[in-house]
C-alpha cells in the first residue's frame, strides 16, 4: 500500500476510487465502504484510495491509532492511503475548495465513496448535497452509504468506544468484525514481572481506547506471528505496595507471551483480547500474587486452546 503523508506530496492516480473519512476503528460500516471501493477499483483497473485525517477532526479519543488504521486498510486491499494532518490551516479550507482543488485537481478522483452522514470542510459545511451538486463540474461519480444498524442501533466508533470502556468486548467485536485489539510499542519496564517468573512486555498503547482493568487471555501479533499470552491492565497495586511505593494511578498494559523470549523492545505489538479471566485486585503478598498468576496462565491457555 502506498502511503502519502500531507498535501504537498499529492499527485494524480490512475482512475482513483476514493474512500473519504476518518474511519476510526475500521468497523462494520467502514469495512463496507472500503471493500466496495476496492472492488470498484479492480473492476475499472484503477486504484483504491483512502483519504483519512489525523488527529481526529472532532477531537475524539482514538478508537484506533493512525498506525493501527493503516494496517487495517492494507489488510482490506487498499492500494493507497493519504493522511492529511487536520491542523488549523487545513480546517480553514472550504468544503468546495477541498473538493475542487484537492480531490479533483490534485488527485483526479473518478469515484468518491462516503458515508451519508460524513461532513467535511471549514465548519463542517461540506455534506452529501454538496458532493452531489459538484459531481458534473468535477467529473466524479458518487456513492453514498447508509449507516449500518445492528439490533436497531447505528454502528459508530463512538458507540464501540463506549462498549470497550465498559468491558463489553463481545458486542464490540461483533461491530468491528474482529477481536477488540490495541496496537502499541514495547517500552522498558522495571522487570518486576521477571522477578516473579512471568516476564512481561510493557506496552505504550498509542493513545488507543483500552478495555477496563483486569486479566485477559489474548493473542499477540508479534514479529508477524500470532502467539498466545496473558495480558494485565491495571495499576499494579500488589507490586507497587510491596516496594514501599504508593499506588501509581497510571494504568499499565503488560503482556506475558507464552514460550517466547525474543527481544522486542521498541517494536510494534498488537494485543487481541479473547476473554477476560478476572478483575484486578491487590494481594497480601508477592507469593500469593505469583500463585494466582499461575492459575490465570493455566486458565488463559485453556481458553485459547478452545478458541
C-alpha positions in Angstrom: 0.0 0.0 0.0 1.3 3.4 -1.0 1.4 5.9 1.9 1.3 9.6 1.4 1.5 11.9 4.3 0.5 15.5 3.7 -1.0 17.6 0.9 2.3 18.7 -0.6 3.1 15.1 -1.8 -0.2 14.6 -3.5 -0.3 13.5 -7.1 -2.8 12.2 -9.6 -3.5 8.5 -9.7 -4.9 6.2 -12.4 -8.7 6.1 -12.1 -8.7 6.5 -8.3 -11.7 5.3 -6.3 -11.5 7.5 -3.2 -13.0 6.4 0.2 -13.2 9.6 2.2 -13.4 9.7 6.0 -11.6 9.3 9.3 -12.5 5.6 9.5 -11.6 5.5 13.2 -11.9 1.9 14.2 -12.5 0.5 10.7 -15.7 -1.0 11.9 -18.5 -2.9 10.1 -19.8 0.3 8.3 -16.3 1.4 7.4 -15.4 -2.0 6.0 -18.5 -1.9 3.8 -17.3 1.4 2.2 -13.6 0.3 1.9 -14.3 -3.1 0.4 -16.7 -1.6 -2.1 -14.0 0.9 -3.1 -11.5 -1.9 -3.6 -14.0 -3.9 -5.7 -14.8 -0.9 -7.9 -11.2 0.0 -8.4 -10.4 -3.5 -9.5 -13.4 -3.6 -11.9 -12.2 -0.4 -13.7 -8.5 -1.3 -13.4 -8.0 1.8 -11.2 -6.6 2.3 -7.7 -8.5 2.2 -4.4 -7.6 5.0 -2.1 -8.4 6.1 1.4 -8.2 9.8 2.4 -8.1 10.0 6.2 -7.3 12.6 8.8 -5.1 12.7 11.9 -5.7 13.8 14.6 -9.5 13.2 14.7 -11.4 16.3 13.3 -13.9 16.1 16.2 -11.1 15.8 18.8 -12.5 12.4 19.8 -10.3 10.0 21.7 -8.9 7.5 19.2 -10.6 4.1 18.9 -7.6 3.0 16.8 -4.4 4.9 16.3 -3.4 6.1 12.8 -0.8 3.3 12.5 -3.5 0.7 13.5 -5.9 2.1 10.9 -3.2 2.0 8.2 -2.5 -1.7 8.9 -6.2 -2.5 8.6 -6.5 -0.5 5.3 -3.7 -2.6 3.9 -5.3 -5.8 5.0 -8.5 -4.8 3.2 -6.6 -4.4 -0.1 -6.5 -0.6 -0.3 -3.9 0.5 -2.8 -3.0 3.9 -1.4 -3.6 5.9 1.8 -3.4 9.7 2.0 -3.1 11.0 5.6 -4.0 14.7 6.0 -2.8 16.5 9.1 -6.0 18.0 10.5 -4.4 21.3 11.5 -5.9 24.9 11.9 -4.7 25.7 8.4 -6.3 22.7 6.9 -9.6 23.2 8.9 -9.9 26.6 7.3 -10.2 25.2 3.8 -13.7 25.5 2.5 -15.6 22.3 1.5 -15.8 23.4 -2.1 -12.0 24.1 -2.3 -11.3 20.7 -0.7 -13.4 19.0 -3.4 -12.3 21.0 -6.4 -8.6 21.8 -5.6 -7.6 18.6 -3.7 -9.9 15.6 -4.6 -10.4 16.6 -8.2 -7.5 18.8 -9.4 -4.6 17.1 -7.4 -5.9 13.6 -7.1 -8.2 13.3 -10.1 -10.9 11.3 -8.2 -13.1 9.3 -10.6 -15.3 7.9 -7.8 -15.9 9.2 -4.3 -17.3 6.8 -1.6 -18.6 8.2 1.7 -21.0 7.5 4.5 -24.2 9.6 4.1 -23.5 11.4 7.4 -19.9 12.4 6.5 -19.2 16.2 6.9 -16.1 18.0 5.8 -14.5 21.4 5.1 -14.5 24.6 7.0 -17.0 24.5 9.9 -18.1 21.0 8.6 -20.3 22.7 5.9 -19.5 20.1 3.3 -22.1 17.4 3.1 -23.8 14.8 0.8 -25.7 17.6 -1.0 -22.5 19.4 -1.9 -20.9 16.2 -3.1 -23.9 15.6 -5.3 -24.0 19.2 -6.6 -20.4 19.2 -7.7 -20.3 15.8 -9.5 -20.6 17.1 -13.0 -18.3 20.1 -12.6 -15.6 18.0 -11.0 -16.1 14.9 -13.1 -16.5 12.2 -10.4 -19.2 9.6 -9.6 -20.5 9.4 -6.1 -21.6 6.5 -4.0 -23.1 7.3 -0.5 -23.5 4.5 2.0 -26.3 4.3 4.6 -25.3 3.9 8.3 -25.4 0.2 9.1 -27.6 -0.7 12.0 -27.3 -3.8 14.2 -30.1 -4.6 16.7 -31.7 -1.3 15.5 -28.7 0.7 16.7 -26.3 2.6 14.4 -22.8 1.2 14.2 -20.5 4.0 15.1 -17.0 4.5 16.5 -18.5 6.4 19.4 -20.7 3.5 20.4 -17.9 1.0 20.0 -15.6 3.2 22.2 -18.3 3.1 24.9 -18.6 -0.7 24.7 -14.9 -1.2 25.1 -14.6 1.2 28.0 -17.4 -0.7 29.9 -15.9 -4.1 29.1 -18.5 -5.4 26.6 -15.8 -6.8 24.3 -18.1 -9.4 22.8 -20.6 -6.8 21.5 -17.7 -4.5 20.4 -16.0 -7.4 18.5 -19.2 -8.1 16.5 -19.4 -4.5 15.4 -15.7 -4.4 14.5 -15.9 -7.9 12.8 -12.8 -9.0 14.7 -11.5 -9.2 18.2 -11.0 -5.9 20.1 -7.3 -5.1 20.0 -4.8 -2.5 20.8 -1.6 -1.7 18.9 1.3 -0.3 20.9 5.1 -0.1 21.2 7.1 -2.2 23.6 8.8 0.1 26.1 11.2 -0.6 29.0 9.6 -1.5 32.3 11.0 -2.2 35.8 11.4 -6.0 35.3 9.1 -6.8 38.2 7.3 -9.5 36.2 10.6 -11.2 35.6 11.2 -11.4 39.4 8.1 -13.4 39.9 8.7 -15.7 36.9 6.4 -14.0 34.4 8.4 -11.6 32.3 6.1 -9.1 30.6 6.3 -6.7 27.7 5.2 -3.2 28.7 3.1 -1.5 26.1 2.6 2.1 25.2 -0.9 1.7 23.5 -0.6 4.7 21.2 -3.5 6.6 22.9 -6.0 3.9 21.8 -9.1 3.1 23.8 -8.2 0.2 26.1 -10.5 -2.3 28.0 -11.1 -2.0 31.7 -8.6 -3.2 34.3 -8.3 -7.0 34.6 -6.5 -10.1 33.4 -7.2 -11.3 29.8 -6.5 -14.3 27.6 -5.0 -12.8 24.5 -3.5 -13.5 21.1 -0.4 -11.3 20.4 0.7 -10.4 16.9 4.5 -10.0 17.2 7.1 -10.1 14.5 4.5 -11.2 12.0 3.4 -14.2 14.1 0.3 -14.8 16.3 1.3 -16.0 19.8 -0.7 -16.9 22.8 -0.5 -14.9 26.0 -2.0 -13.3 29.1 -2.5 -9.5 29.4 -2.6 -7.4 32.5 -4.3 -4.0 32.6 -4.2 -2.1 35.9 -2.3 -0.1 38.4 -0.2 -3.0 39.8 -1.3 -2.5 43.5 0.4 -5.5 44.9 3.8 -4.9 43.3 3.8 -1.2 43.9 3.0 -1.5 47.6 5.5 -4.4 48.1 8.2 -2.0 47.1 7.1 0.6 49.6 5.6 2.9 46.9 2.2 4.5 46.8 0.0 3.0 44.2 0.6 4.7 40.9 -2.7 5.8 39.4 -1.3 5.3 35.9 -2.8 2.3 34.1 -0.2 -0.2 32.9 -0.7 -2.5 29.9 1.6 -5.6 30.2 1.5 -8.9 28.3 3.3 -12.2 29.0 3.7 -14.2 25.8 3.9 -17.9 26.3 7.0 -19.7 25.2 8.6 -16.5 23.8 11.9 -15.0 24.8 12.9 -12.7 21.9 14.0 -9.1 22.5 11.1 -6.9 21.2 11.9 -3.5 22.7 10.7 -0.6 20.6 8.7 -2.9 18.2 5.0 -2.8 17.4 2.9 -5.4 19.1 -0.8 -5.9 18.7 -2.8 -7.5 21.6 -6.1 -9.1 20.6 -8.4 -9.7 23.5 -10.1 -13.1 23.5 -11.7 -13.3 27.0 -11.5 -11.7 30.4 -10.3 -14.1 33.1 -10.8 -11.9 36.3 -10.7 -8.5 37.8 -7.6 -6.8 39.0 -7.1 -6.9 42.8 -4.5 -6.4 45.5 -2.9 -9.5 47.1 -1.4 -9.6 50.6 2.0 -11.0 49.4 4.0 -11.4 46.3 3.9 -15.2 46.9 0.0 -15.2 46.8 0.1 -13.0 43.6 2.5 -15.4 41.9 0.3 -18.3 42.8 -2.7 -16.5 41.3 -0.8 -15.6 38.1 0.0 -19.3 37.6 -3.7 -20.1 37.9 -4.5 -17.3 35.5 -1.9 -18.5 33.0 -3.4 -22.0 33.0 -6.9 -20.6 32.5 -5.7 -18.5 29.6 -4.1 -21.5 27.9 -7.3 -23.4 28.3 -9.4 -20.6 26.8 -7.0 -20.1 23.9 -7.0 -23.9 23.1 -10.8 -23.8 22.9 -10.9 -20.5 20.9 
